[in-house]
Amino acid sequence: PPDAAPWLGQDSYLPIPIESIAWWIKGLADPSFPIEAVERDGPLTRRLEQRGWLVEVSRYRDFSGVQLPARMTLNHADSSLQLRLILRRWELTGK
């Protein structure tokens, strides 16, 4: 897996699962790993536990007719690492 956390100090190094985050930022579970828990509000994921991470989407926004996460936090269960993401713009392609 890619080294996504070179900015973390040597003592606090924790691999960040970039391949899973690519799914989580879309409000989806990574299909390559088991889901530990999920909480939905209709079709939208609000909380997801996977790979030792708690993913919480606090806000969705309409981006070109699609509801996508706009604010979320990712908390690692075994450390104090918390990532806060604010997604202001999405580019939707046909790929």
N, C-alpha and C positions, 0 to 999 in steps of 0.2 A: 504493500500500500504506500501511497505517496506520503512523504514527510510534510505534513501540513502545519506543523507547529514549531518552526525553527526559532520563532520569536519568544518562546517560553524558555525560562531559565533551565539549566541542566538539572537542578534539583526538583523542578516541578514538571518535568517533561511528561506529557501524556499524549499518546497518538490520537489524533482527531480523525474519525472515520469519514473522510471526504466522500468516498463512494456512497455511503449511507446518507450523508448530508445532502447530496444531490437529489435524493428522493424526499427527504424530510422537508426541505424548503418548499416543495410542491404540496406539502400536506399529505404525503403518502408514506407508507412503510416501505422499507427496503425489502424487496421480495427474496433476496438472497439469505435473509436471516429470520429466525422466529420472532414473532411479536410477543412481548411479555404482557402488555396490556394496551388497550386502546379505548378512548372515549370519543364519541362522535356527537355532533349536533346536526342531525339529518345526515347529509352526505359529507359534511365537513369534519375533518379530524380536529379535535380540540387538544387532546393529550395522547401521547404515544410513548410507550416504553419499549426500547429495543437496544440491544447491544450494550446494556448498562447505562443508557442515556435516557433522560426524561425530556421529551420534546413537547413544549406547550405553545400552541398557536393562540395568541390573545386577540388577534384581529385579522380578518379577511377583508379584501377589497376586490371590487370588480375591475379586472384588467381586460379590456377588449371583449367584454361579455363572459369572461371566465372568472369565477371566484378563486382567488389565489391568496396565500398567506401574505400579510403585510407586516406583521410583528410576531416575533416568536422568540422563545428562550430555549436553550439546550443546556441541561444540567447533567454533569457526570455523577453517577451514584456514589462512586468511591473516592471522589475528590471534591474540592471546592471550586472546580472549574465551571464557569457559567459563560455561555456565549449568548449574546443578545443580538438578534438580527432584525433590521428594519429594511424591508424590501419596498423601495419607492417606485420601481419601474420594472416591468417584465416585458421582454420582447418575445412574442409568440410567433413561432415559425411553423411551417408545415412539416418539419422533420420529425 
